[in-house]
Amino acid sequence: MSKYFQFALVLLYVVLTIVAFEIVLMVGGWRCSRWMQWVILVGWVVFCFGSAYVRAGVLIFLYSRFRKPLLAEEKKLQPAMDELLAKAGSQRRVRVRIDATRELNACAVGHHTIAITDRLLDGLSPAELRGVLAHELGHLLSGDTLVAAAFATAGLLPAAMFRVYRLGAIVVRTAFVRVGLGVVVLLVLGYGLYRVHLLKAVVPVILFVVVFSVLNRMFGFFARLLSRFAEYRQDAFAYRLGYGDGLRKALEKLAAGSEPVVNRYFIVMHSTHPVIYNRIRKLEKLLCLE
């Protein structure tokens, strides 16, 4: 599937989150001019898609396992990145970070960051390392990380609304353990919401949470589907740069070094990556065409 369809789907999700939130506010008594609503809408879209530029820095700050490469590691990584950027014809400044876990993994984050685990780095040959980095570079250059960051950031709004709803539900459910106290709590809660003019916003908040629980499942399914297609696209990108065989061998090592998921139902419903053997098979077909 086209990366433009992926962008359009995420853009629709971003717009829906803020429009639904504005409707909740307006039903609750909030009033603002039409131009201000448009400012908020455009500002939210820019904020969500712009989050890719700061997301990597935030993740590196929050998760101490991300670190700068050691000199020996940098001697492997920097020449490889310089070579890849030159072949891709890109002037983008890409920084590589080490993910200090025992997993075999690599990922692209934000606008210009690639992370690779130290265990994977140690286990790859130079050709295999270039194949993996070429795949991750493809995610950066094609904008896959931008739309992924926008989707994750936009999802924070319905998630926050759900937490508010859940907190209220916990209070009411706990109060109803004792019948008499439950009625009192409902009356006090209702009166408090009435005094701050939020009582009529309760129903739209509940509707927002219920509707977005369904929408999140739907958009989440399509986001994972498009993410799997993006993996195939970036495998093909690595092949076009001349690193298809290196990537294929790296994927074979990944498959041998861990227990890959091959359950089709789990892949379709929950995974952002396709079955690793399918990726290897597609690369083999591309290499056979040479």
VENMO-V265079 format. One record per residue. N is the residue number from 1. RES is the residue in one small letter. SS is DSSP state (~ for helix, > for strand, _ for the rest). PSI is psi in radians with two decimals (none if undefined). OMEGA is omega in degrees with one decimal (* if undefined). Layout:
<<N RES SS PSI OMEGA> <N RES SS PSI OMEGA>>
//
This chain:
<<1 m _ 2.62 -175.7> <2 s _ 2.54 175.8> <3 k ~ -0.39 178.6> <4 y ~ -0.59 174.2> <5 f ~ -0.67 176.6> <6 q ~ -0.78 178.8> <7 f ~ -0.76 -178.9> <8 a ~ -0.71 -179.6> <9 l ~ -0.79 -179.8> <10 v ~ -0.67 176.7> <11 l ~ -0.75 177.5> <12 l ~ -0.74 179.6> <13 y ~ -0.77 179.8> <14 v ~ -0.79 -179.4> <15 v ~ -0.74 -179.5> <16 l ~ -0.68 -178.7> <17 t ~ -0.80 -175.7> <18 i ~ -0.62 177.8> <19 v ~ -0.78 178.2> <20 a ~ -0.68 179.4> <21 f ~ -0.71 177.4> <22 e ~ -0.66 178.6> <23 i ~ -0.74 177.2> <24 v ~ -0.78 -179.8> <25 l ~ -0.73 -178.3> <26 m ~ -0.68 176.1> <27 v ~ -0.56 178.4> <28 g _ -0.01 176.3> <29 g _ -0.06 -179.8> <30 w _ 2.35 -179.2> <31 r _ 2.39 173.9> <32 c _ 2.85 -176.9> <33 s _ 2.85 -179.2> <34 r ~ -0.71 -177.8> <35 w ~ -0.57 177.4> <36 m ~ -0.64 176.7> <37 q ~ -0.70 178.3> <38 w ~ -0.66 177.9> <39 v ~ -0.78 179.0> <40 i ~ -0.74 -179.9> <41 l ~ -0.90 -179.0> <42 v ~ -0.72 179.5> <43 g ~ -0.68 178.9> <44 w ~ -0.73 178.6> <45 v ~ -0.80 179.4> <46 v ~ -0.73 -179.8> <47 f ~ -0.79 -177.9> <48 c ~ -0.84 -178.8> <49 f ~ -0.50 177.4> <50 g ~ -0.24 -178.9> <51 s _ -0.36 178.5> <52 a ~ -0.50 -176.5> <53 y ~ -0.33 -179.9> <54 v ~ -0.19 -174.1> <55 r ~ -0.75 -178.9> <56 a ~ -0.76 179.0> <57 g ~ -0.70 178.3> <58 v ~ -0.78 179.8> <59 l ~ -0.74 179.5> <60 i ~ -0.65 179.4> <61 f ~ -0.74 -175.3> <62 l ~ -0.60 -176.6> <63 y _ 1.83 -173.3> <64 s _ -0.15 -179.7> <65 r _ -0.32 176.0> <66 f > 2.18 -178.3> <67 r > 2.91 174.9> <68 k > 2.61 179.4> <69 p _ 2.56 169.4> <70 l _ 2.91 -177.0> <71 l ~ -0.74 179.5> <72 a ~ -0.66 178.4> <73 e ~ -0.67 -179.8> <74 e ~ -0.54 177.6> <75 k ~ -0.45 175.0> <76 k ~ -0.71 -169.5> <77 l ~ -0.77 -172.1> <78 q ~ -0.82 176.4> <79 p ~ -0.64 179.6> <80 a ~ -0.79 -179.5> <81 m ~ -0.72 179.1> <82 d ~ -0.73 179.7> <83 e ~ -0.76 -178.9> <84 l ~ -0.79 -179.3> <85 l ~ -0.66 178.5> <86 a ~ -0.75 179.7> <87 k ~ -0.57 179.6> <88 a ~ -0.17 -179.0> <89 g _ 0.58 -176.9> <90 s _ 2.47 176.5> <91 q _ 0.13 -176.6> <92 r _ 2.43 175.8> <93 r _ 2.01 -177.5> <94 v _ 2.26 176.3> <95 r > 2.48 -179.7> <96 v > 2.31 178.2> <97 r > 2.68 178.5> <98 i > 2.23 175.5> <99 d > 1.84 -171.5> <100 a _ 1.18 173.8> <101 t _ 3.01 179.3> <102 r _ 0.18 179.4> <103 e _ 2.90 172.1> <104 l _ 1.74 -173.4> <105 n _ 2.74 172.0> <106 a > 2.61 -178.7> <107 c > 2.73 173.5> <108 a > 2.38 -175.4> <109 v > 2.38 173.8> <110 g _ -2.45 -174.1> <111 h _ -0.53 -174.5> <112 h _ 0.59 -178.0> <113 t > 2.32 172.5> <114 i > 2.32 177.9> <115 a > 2.42 178.3> <116 i > 2.43 -179.1> <117 t > 2.59 -178.3> <118 d ~ -0.55 178.9> <119 r ~ -0.70 178.3> <120 l ~ -0.72 179.9> <121 l ~ -0.73 -179.4> <122 d ~ -0.47 -174.2> <123 g ~ -0.02 -175.9> <124 l _ 2.51 171.1> <125 s _ 2.91 178.3> <126 p ~ -0.71 179.9> <127 a ~ -0.71 179.6> <128 e ~ -0.70 178.0> <129 l ~ -0.76 178.6> <130 r ~ -0.63 177.4> <131 g ~ -0.76 178.8> <132 v ~ -0.79 -179.5> <133 l ~ -0.61 177.4> <134 a ~ -0.72 177.1> <135 h ~ -0.83 -178.8> <136 e ~ -0.61 175.8> <137 l ~ -0.64 176.8> <138 g ~ -0.68 177.1> <139 h ~ -0.71 -179.7> <140 l ~ -0.84 -173.7> <141 l ~ -0.51 -177.9> <142 s ~ -0.16 179.2> <143 g _ 0.18 178.6> <144 d ~ -0.72 -178.8> <145 t ~ -0.52 178.8> <146 l ~ -0.85 -178.8> <147 v ~ -0.55 177.0> <148 a ~ -0.72 178.4> <149 a ~ -0.69 179.3> <150 a ~ -0.74 179.4> <151 f ~ -0.77 -179.1> <152 a ~ -0.71 -179.0> <153 t ~ -0.75 178.8> <154 a ~ -0.57 179.9> <155 g ~ -0.26 178.4> <156 l ~ -0.53 -178.3> <157 l ~ -0.97 175.6> <158 p ~ -0.52 177.5> <159 a ~ -0.70 178.0> <160 a ~ -0.73 177.7> <161 m ~ -0.67 -179.9> <162 f ~ -0.65 179.0> <163 r ~ -0.69 176.9> <164 v ~ -0.79 178.5> <165 y ~ -0.75 -178.2> <166 r ~ -0.67 178.2> <167 l ~ -0.80 177.8> <168 g ~ -0.69 179.3> <169 a ~ -0.67 179.1> <170 i ~ -0.74 179.6> <171 v ~ -0.83 -178.3> <172 v ~ -0.75 -178.2> <173 r ~ -0.71 178.3> <174 t ~ -0.69 -179.9> <175 a ~ -0.61 -176.7> <176 f _ -0.02 172.2> <177 v _ -0.58 172.3> <178 r _ 2.00 -170.4> <179 v ~ -0.84 -177.9> <180 g ~ -0.77 -180.0> <181 l ~ -0.58 179.5> <182 g ~ -0.75 178.6> <183 v ~ -0.74 179.8> <184 v ~ -0.79 -179.5> <185 v ~ -0.73 178.2> <186 l ~ -0.74 179.4> <187 l ~ -0.80 179.8> <188 v ~ -0.77 179.6> <189 l ~ -0.77 178.5> <190 g ~ -0.73 179.4> <191 y ~ -0.69 179.1> <192 g ~ -0.74 177.3> <193 l ~ -0.63 178.4> <194 y ~ -0.71 -178.3> <195 r ~ -0.58 179.9> <196 v _ 0.23 175.1> <197 h _ 0.65 178.8> <198 l _ 0.02 -176.6> <199 l _ -0.75 -178.1> <200 k _ -0.08 176.7> <201 a ~ -0.16 -176.8> <202 v ~ -0.82 -178.6> <203 v ~ -0.86 178.1> <204 p ~ -0.57 176.8> <205 v ~ -0.77 178.6> <206 i ~ -0.75 178.1> <207 l ~ -0.72 178.6> <208 f ~ -0.82 -177.6> <209 v ~ -0.77 -178.1> <210 v ~ -0.84 -178.4> <211 v ~ -0.75 -176.8> <212 f ~ -0.35 172.7> <213 s ~ -0.63 176.6> <214 v ~ -0.80 -179.2> <215 l ~ -0.68 179.3> <216 n ~ -0.68 177.0> <217 r ~ -0.75 -178.4> <218 m ~ -0.89 -179.6> <219 f ~ -0.62 177.4> <220 g ~ -0.71 178.1> <221 f ~ -0.84 -179.7> <222 f ~ -0.60 178.4> <223 a ~ -0.74 177.5> <224 r ~ -0.66 177.4> <225 l ~ -0.84 -179.5> <226 l ~ -0.57 176.8> <227 s ~ -0.67 178.6> <228 r ~ -0.70 176.0> <229 f ~ -0.61 178.8> <230 a ~ -0.62 177.8> <231 e ~ -0.75 177.1> <232 y ~ -0.70 179.9> <233 r ~ -0.72 -177.1> <234 q ~ -0.46 169.9> <235 d ~ -0.74 178.1> <236 a ~ -0.61 177.1> <237 f ~ -0.78 178.0> <238 a ~ -0.65 177.4> <239 y ~ -0.77 -179.1> <240 r ~ -0.52 177.0> <241 l _ -0.20 179.0> <242 g _ 0.27 -176.4> <243 y _ 0.43 -179.3> <244 g ~ -0.73 -178.6> <245 d ~ -0.69 177.5> <246 g ~ -0.72 178.2> <247 l ~ -0.72 179.3> <248 r ~ -0.81 -179.9> <249 k ~ -0.63 177.4> <250 a ~ -0.72 178.3> <251 l ~ -0.62 176.8> <252 e ~ -0.68 176.6> <253 k ~ -0.69 177.7> <254 l ~ -0.72 -179.9> <255 a ~ -0.63 -179.1> <256 a ~ -0.49 -175.4> <257 g ~ -0.09 178.8> <258 s _ -3.14 178.5> <259 e _ 1.63 -176.2> <260 p _ 2.55 178.1> <261 v _ 2.22 178.6> <262 v _ 0.00 178.0> <263 n _ 2.07 -172.7> <264 r ~ -0.70 -179.8> <265 y ~ -0.81 -179.9> <266 f ~ -0.75 -179.7> <267 i ~ -0.83 -176.9> <268 v ~ -0.73 -171.7> <269 m ~ -0.45 -169.4> <270 h ~ -0.35 -169.9> <271 s _ 2.49 174.4> <272 t _ -0.12 -179.3> <273 h _ 2.52 176.1> <274 p _ 2.98 174.9> <275 v _ 2.25 -173.3> <276 i ~ -0.54 178.7> <277 y ~ -0.54 176.0> <278 n ~ -0.66 176.5> <279 r ~ -0.74 178.5> <280 i ~ -0.74 -178.7> <281 r ~ -0.74 179.2> <282 k ~ -0.68 177.1> <283 l ~ -0.66 177.5> <284 e ~ -0.69 178.3> <285 k ~ -0.72 178.0> <286 l ~ -0.75 -178.6> <287 l ~ -0.52 178.6> <288 c ~ -0.35 -179.8> <289 l _ -0.24 -177.5> <290 e _ none *>>
//
